[in-house]
Amino acid sequence: HVTPLSFYFQAFIFNIFAPTVMAGRLIVVFLGLLITWLLFKVSKNIVRSDYFAAISSVLFIFWGVPQITHPWHGWYGLSSGLIFLYFYLKYLGSGNYAYLFFTGLFCGITFLMKQNLGTACLGAYLAFLFINFIFSDKAGKEKLFRILKKEGIFIAGICAAIGPCVYYFALKKALPEFLYYVFRFAAFS
């Protein structure tokens, strides 16, 4: 269920800080703080009250952080998935296409970190796009052009994330194996 980016990211971090228990625990603390902050920011975009927005963060602090004492690939996927959601909510609030590009970028990164979460991010985006298409007040060619423009920006973000990874595996002559394991596990996750 884990695509290679989470392993490469973990190896990169251990290459910098040395593969020790202390380095692993520092990574867990950093990811725990990042996820807690992201949960608050995403919740804050959904509800207006700081108290209600903090509930998910507090629950995560008491549930998630004490249970995980070693680097775990699921947290890489969770953090990138929450960043995906954060950027998409920012796009919905502002209409700024840069946020939509970053939404696609982190959808691709989430897929490369943990493909079942990345597939869920893509499904959530397509569901939001469909709902937006159905309930949009504009009609005709202008509506279709706007949808295609949004899709193009989102797909450009996904390609910016997945493209370098595919290029790397193609250079190492490991692209067929990479594609086999990514899509085989994504289909059965």
C-alpha angles and dihedrals in degrees: 000000000000124000120211100259092076090054093045091047091050091048090049092053092047089048089058100041100025123252098279134136090244092055090049092051092047088054090051091050092048093048091045091054092045093050091045091052092045092050089053093047093048092045090048089057090054102041128032099217118088089209094057091042090054095055095082091047093050092048090050091050091054097038108030110031101050094047099054113065097161134051108278126192092221091068091055089054092044093051094048090044091053090048087052090052093045093054092045092052089048089052092050090050097046109020089224109153092212088069089052091053090052089047089059092043093055092042087059093044090049090051090051092047097046116352099205090057090045090051089050090051090052091047091049091050092049090048091051090047091051092049090048090050093050097046099037113120096217122083140189132028094339091059092048092048091051092050092049091048091051091047092049093052092046092048090047088057092050090049091050088057101039099034098072091046092051090046091051093051091045090055090050090048089239099111097110091053091045092052092044094054095040096052097032092056093037089057094051102034 
